[in-house]
């Protein structure tokens, strides 16, 4: 992922783990002027040239994230497309951009449609659910503006997916949450990411803990393990009766892939990680979006080659650690095929035997996997027989 505006954002979401990264060295190196400008045109060209050059398949996906990537003007992305055409001869180039939607305009939408970009829109459910935490710089809710932006995307025929968080507030009403996406937004692809952060004050202004910080209280906006499990079970029960094959929920797809022994399509449920490196606006490369800390810096694209950083010893070690550091309780768990210990950033608990490395959400995932197992078994058998998984709906 490339973050052309770095941690800059026009929102002040209460649960954001990334905005405070402006206090870390990779942003400070550029000074105030550099932070305001974000990625330069020169660095953009080097990134596109080198990123295309390192690909070993004819398909190349560029993922633009933030912060808020649309802080960079539309002209920046038009230049990116021109460079992709120039350096990508013989390659099939595609782009996705993750945004809060507030900077969308008719001109932006026309560009996104014409170039075939996939847009990820961040929205947390109903107005009440979304505005609980997703506030602008003035402390005002943003739901109405985001919904208007989604309508604009629809008007211009732009393909979009929804990215939602599951947090301590919206998890209290999973059915209202799910029906909003299905019935009001007519959403077809929904990614739900659990919010889990711990509080730890740092001298540089940061207030969130890192993985190895101990005895840190859970942030009040975080979803608790049992809340996460019951939240996803409630959504699954509605989905499996009515929407299989019509609406795609990332966790359900990934779980079914795990049942089939296939790649889950999302890093948190994969056996190993390390394939989601992130590049900051100044060219610094980090092992993962959730590990933008000095100890996980791989180098800088201006002075280090992308192959050496992406496939080098440090990143390979980071990748393997997800599997190698699993505690015995996880290795012996019947749900390992679907979970693989989930994201390493949440492995700050100890097992019943006192072994470190247990994922904070483990209890919630156990609730979920136990609940969905009979339906996953059925859908797996349908697929193996050459029939669509949607046949599971005939059981109801």
N, C-alpha and C positions, 0 to 999 in steps of 0.2 A: 504494500500500500504506500502511496505517496501522499504526504500531507503538505501541500503547497503553501498553506497559510499557517502551518504549525499549530500551536495551541490556541490561536486567536479564534474567538467566537463572539457572535452577537447575543448569545443567550447566557444565562447564568443558572443552568440546571443544578439543583441542589445536590444531586448525586454524581456530578461529573468528576471523573477520575483524571481527566486530561488537561483541563484548563490550568491547573496549578503547575503543570510541567514547565510553564514559562519561567519558573524559578530555577530550573535546572540548567546546567552548563550549555547544552546544545542550543538553547535559545539565547542565553546571555552572551555567547560568543559574538553574536551579530550586532549587539548594541540595540538601542531603542529604534534607530532608523531601520535596521535589518528586520526587526520583529514586525514593524509596520508594513514593510514591503513584501515579506514572505519570500518565496522562491523566485530567483532572478531568471530572466529569459535564457541566460547563458547556462545556468544549471539545469533548467528545463530541457534544453537541447541535449546536454550530456546525458541526462537521465533517460530520455527517450531513446537515444542512440544506443546506450549501453544496455538498457533493459531489453530492447528488441534483440540486440546482439547475443544475449545470454540464453535466449529461448531455444529450446531444442525441438519444438513442435511448430507447425505452421500457424497455430492459433496463439495470439498474444492478447492477454487481458490487462488493461490498465485500470487500477482501482484508486480513485481519488477520495481521500477522507480528510477529516479534521480532528479537532476544531471544527470550523465551518469552512469548507473548501471554496464556497461561493463568495467568500470575502475577496478572493482574487477575481478580477473582472472577467467578463466573458471573453474579452480579447485574448486573455492568457490561454484559455482553453481552445480558442480558434487557432492560435499559434501551435498549441500542442497537437491538434489534428493535422495541421500542415506538416509538422515534423514527423508525425507518425506515418503519413503517406510517403514522405521523402525517404525515411530510413527503413520503412517496412515493406519494401518491394518484395512481393512473393509471399507475404504474411497476411493472415486475416486478423485485422486489428479490431478489438472491441473495447468499450469503455463503460465503467460504472462510476457513479458518484453518490456519496452518502451526504445528505443535507437535511437541515431542519426546515428547509423550504421557504424561509422568510424572504430570501433574496430573489425568488423566482419572478420573472417578468414574461410577457409575451415573447420578447426577443430571445430570452433564455430558452423558453419552451420550444420555439421554432428551431433553434439550434439543436436541442436535445433530440427532437423528432427527426430532423433531417440527417443527423449523424448516427442515429440509432443507439443513443446512450441509454443504459438502464439506470434509473434513478431510485435510490433507496431513501425513503422518507421516514424521519424519526417522529413517531407519534405514540403516545402511551395509553390510548383508549378514549373513553368518553371525555367530554369537556372537564368534568370534575376530576377524573383520574389523571388526565394529562396536565392540567393546570396546578395540580398539587405540588409538582416539582419542576416542571419545564417552564421556567420564567425568563423574561427578557431582562436586560440590564437595568430596567426601572422597576423590577419586581412584579411585572404584570404577566398574566397568563398569555399563552401564545396559541391556544387550541384553534380559535376561530381563524387566525391567519394561516395556520398550517392546513386546515381543511379547505380554505379557499385556494391555496396553492395546489392541493391535490385535484380540485375541480379544474384548475387551469391545465394541469398535466393531462387530464382526461380530454379536455376540449381540443388539445393539440395532438392527441393520439400518442403521447409519450408513455412508454412502458415503465411501470414503477412497482416496487415492492415496499412493504411496510416493515420497519424495524421498531420494535417496542421493547421497553424494559418491563420486567416484573419486579415490583418493589413492594415495600411494606404497606403502601396505600392501595394501589389498584388490585393487589392480590385478594382483597376482601370481597370483591364481586367479579369473579371470573366469567360468569355468563354475560353480564353487561359488557365486559371487556371484549369477549369473543364476538358477540352479536353486533357490536359496533363495527368491527372490522368486516365481518361477513355481510351484514345487511345494510349498513349505512354507507360504508366506503366501497363495498363490492370488491374487497381486497382478495386477490388470488394467491399471493405469496406472503407469508407472515413469519418473521423471525422474532422470537421472544428471548431476550437475554436477561437472566436474573441479575439484579443489582446486589452486590455484596461488597461493602467496604468497611474498613476498621479505622478508628480514629487514633492518630498519633501526631502530636504537634512537633514541627521541626523548626530549627532556628532560621531556615531560609524562607519561611512562610508557608510551606506545605503542611497540610493537616491530615493527610491520609497515610496509612501504614503501608509498608512493603511486605513481601512474603515472609521474610525472616524476622520481622518485628514480633515480639512476644508480649502477651498480656495486654493486648489492645482491645478496647471495647468495640463492639459492633456498632456501626453508624445507625442512627435511628431510622433512616430511610431504607435500610437493607431489608431484603426479604429473608425470613427465617427458613431453616430447612424444611420443616413440616408445612409451612405456608406454601413453599415452592412445589412440594409434592402434591398437595391437595388442589392447588391452583391449576396445575397442568392436568391432573386427573379429571377435574370438572370440565375443562375445555375439551379434553379427549373424548369424554362421554358424549358430548354434543356432536363433535366432529365425526366420530365413528358411526353415528346413526344417520347422519344427513349429508356429509360433505367430502367423503373419501373420493379422490379423483377430481374434485371440483375446487377445493381450497387446499393449499399446501402449507402445512405448518412445519417449520424446519426440524424441531425436535422429534416430531412423529416420523418424518422421513428418515432422519438419522437413526432413530431407534430401529425402524424396519430394516435399514441397511445393515445395522449391527446383527440383527437376527439372521440375515442372509449371508453374513460373513463378508460383506462388501464395504468399501470405503464410505464413510458417513457423509462426505461432502462438506463437513465443517470441522475445523481444527480441534475444537474442545472435546469432541468425542472420538477423535482418531487415536490410534495406538501410540503414535509419536507426533510431536508438534514440530515447529521450526520452519514451517512453510508459509508463514504469514509475517515475514519481516516488514518493518515499516521504515520509510525514509522521511526524515524531518525536512523542513523547508531549507535548511542550510547544507543538506547532503549527508548528514549523519545517518547511519543505518543502525537499527536496533533489532534484536532477535524477534521481538513481538510487540504489538501495540500496547499490551498490558505490562511490558517490561522496558519502558523507556526510562531507564536508569543507567548511570555511568557504567556499572559493572556488566551491563548487557549490550554495550555499544560495540559494534563490529568494525567500525571504521567510518571513513567518509568517502563518498563516491568520487570526490575530486582527487583523492590521493591513493585510494585502494580500488582494485578491480572488483566489479560485482561478483564474478565467479568465485574469487578468493573469499569474499565476505559471505556469500550465500551458501557456498558449499565447503567452506573451510572448517578447520578443526573446532573452532569455538562454537559455530552454529550447529555442527553435527553433535557436539557434546550437549548443547542445549536441547536438541531434538531428542536424543536418546534418553535424557534424564527423566522425561515424562514416564517412560516405561520402566526404566531401571530403578527409579526411586519409589515405585509403588510399594506400600507396606504389605505385609503378608495377608492382612484382612482383605485387601483389594485383589491380590493375586488369586485368592481362593474364592472370591465372590462369584455367585452364579450370574450376576449381571455385568461382569467385566466386559463381555462382548459388545455391550451397548454403551458403556460408560468410559472404560479405560482410565478411570480416575478423574475424569473431566479436566478442567483447566488447572494447571499447576499453580496458578496465582492464588487459588482458593484452598490449597492444601496446607492449612495452618493448624489443623486439629491433630490430636493423637488418637490412636485406636484404643480399643478396650485393653490391649496388652501394653499400652504405653508407647507404642512405636509411632514416630512422627510421620507426617505426610498424608493424613486422612483429609479428604476434601470436606469443607465446611457443609456443603449441600448433600452429603452422602445420604443422610436419613431421608431427605426429600426424594432423592432419586430412587431409593429402595421402595418408597411408597408408590411412586409412579410406575416403575418397571413391574412390580408385583401386580399392580392393577391392570396394566395393559397387556400383560403376557399372553392371556388366552386369545386376544384379538390379533396380536402380532403373530402368534403361531398360525392362526387361520389365514391371515393375509400372506404369510410366507408360503404356505401350502398352495394357495391360489396362484401366486406368481410362479412357483416352481412347476405348476401344472399348465402354465401358459395362459392363465386367466387373469383378469385385472384384479387388483387388490380391493377395488370397490365392491366386489362380491360380498365383502364382510357386512355390508349394510342390509343384506337379505336376511340376516339373523334377527333383525328387530321388526 
